Amino acid sequence: MDKSYMTVKEFCERLQVSTSTVYRMIKAGQIPAVKFGRYWKIPWSVFDTIR
């Protein structure tokens, strides 16, 4: 698997937020994400800019 993306679960664990918050932010366009099949993946670069 390409390590340039993290799962929503990994993103939530690192930022200490709930999955529903992250999915809401993805839907609102606040977090850029890519859908692979039925799973959303978030680029690592997004996490680097948030920190």
N, C-alpha and C positions, 0 to 999 in steps of 0.2 A: 504494500500500500504506500502511496505517496505521502511522505511526512511533511509536505508543505501545507497540509490541511489538518485541522483537529476536529474532533467530533463535538457536538453540542454538549455532551456530558463532560468532556475534558475542559471545555471552555467554562462551563458552570463551576466546576471544581476549582479552577484557577482563580476565578473572579468572585467566588462565594455568592453566587446568585442562583435563583431557581431556573429550571428548564423552561417553565412557562414564561418567565421574563425574557429569556433569550429568544424563544420562538416569537414572542410579541415584537421584540426589537427587530428581528429578521423580517417579519411581515411588514413592519412600518418602514423598512429601508434604513434603519439606523446601524445595522450590522450587515456588511456584505457577506453573503453566503452562497454556496453552490449546492444544488441538490444532485446527489449521486444515487440514482434509483429512488428509494424511499427515505434516504437519510440526508440530512443537511450537514454540510461540512463548512467550516469557517477557516479562511486562510490564516496562517500563523502571523502574517504581517499585521492583521487586525489586532491581535493580542499585543504585539510589540508597540503599536501606536497608542493603545489604551493605557498600558503601564506607564 
